[in-house]
Amino acid sequence: MSPDQSASQPAIVNWFINVIAEYGITAVITAETVVILATWCGIGAINHLRARRRQRRADLATCNAIWSTPSPRKETP
């Protein structure tokens, strides 16, 4: 790469090219895959916990609604 081209690129691009040159494309792709997978799993775990919490709240609200309604009483003649 000529000095003119590297000067027109953002610093992050130059850093990324240097990382690839130093460690190799396979290592860089593997590291990126691990980071993406870990992030994806973390987001999935957070969403799963939120869904369980919502379901628990809905179940509790249903239970409270059932127990708060008065039971029908039999009238005695």
C-alpha positions as MATLAB code, in Angstrom:
seq = 'MSPDQSASQPAIVNWFINVIAEYGITAVITAETVVILATWCGIGAINHLRARRRQRRADLATCNAIWSTPSPRKETP';
ca = [
       0.000    0.000    0.000;
       1.382    3.340   -0.934;
       1.787    6.106    1.662;
      -0.832    8.176   -0.166;
      -3.448    5.464    0.255;
      -2.750    4.887    3.946;
      -2.991    8.611    4.680;
      -6.492    8.813    3.184;
      -7.829    5.871    5.205;
      -9.210    6.158    8.716;
      -6.886    5.107   11.527;
      -9.038    2.084   12.375;
      -8.543    0.687    8.866;
      -4.780    1.016    9.157;
      -4.870   -0.629   12.576;
      -6.992   -3.508   11.234;
      -4.642   -4.061    8.287;
      -1.675   -4.100   10.672;
      -3.408   -6.645   12.926;
      -4.096   -8.896    9.937;
      -0.492   -8.537    8.790;
       0.828   -9.393   12.237;
      -1.464  -12.285   13.275;
      -2.820  -13.583    9.971;
      -6.298  -13.544    8.512;
      -7.309  -16.880   10.089;
      -6.536  -15.723   13.614;
      -8.316  -12.414   13.089;
     -11.443  -14.077   11.681;
     -11.434  -16.610   14.543;
     -11.137  -13.864   17.161;
     -13.911  -11.836   15.531;
     -16.131  -14.912   15.403;
     -15.585  -15.595   19.092;
     -16.423  -12.017   20.038;
     -19.558  -11.978   17.884;
     -20.721  -15.350   19.215;
     -20.144  -14.326   22.836;
     -22.042  -11.076   22.292;
     -24.895  -12.908   20.563;
     -25.157  -15.431   23.417;
     -25.082  -12.662   26.013;
     -27.873  -10.750   24.307;
     -29.871  -13.974   24.010;
     -29.435  -14.699   27.712;
     -30.579  -11.194   28.645;
     -33.629  -11.477   26.387;
     -34.447  -14.895   27.844;
     -34.335  -13.534   31.401;
     -36.551  -10.615   30.425;
     -39.083  -12.957   28.821;
     -39.147  -15.165   31.918;
     -39.629  -12.108   34.134;
     -42.507  -10.880   31.939;
     -44.127  -14.320   32.069;
     -43.760  -14.492   35.850;
     -45.386  -11.069   36.202;
     -48.227  -12.089   33.899;
     -48.747  -15.327   35.853;
     -48.731  -13.433   39.136;
     -51.240  -10.894   37.816;
     -53.523  -13.723   36.669;
     -53.196  -15.462   40.021;
     -53.947  -12.233   41.887;
     -56.967  -11.588   39.690;
     -58.319  -15.073   40.367;
     -57.859  -14.823   44.121;
     -59.196  -11.289   44.402;
     -62.562  -12.050   42.773;
     -65.199  -12.930   45.318;
     -66.463  -16.466   45.184;
     -70.153  -16.939   44.439;
     -72.121  -17.611   47.613;
     -75.068  -19.850   47.880;
     -78.174  -18.138   49.076;
     -79.997  -19.923   51.810;
     -83.797  -19.988   51.555;
];
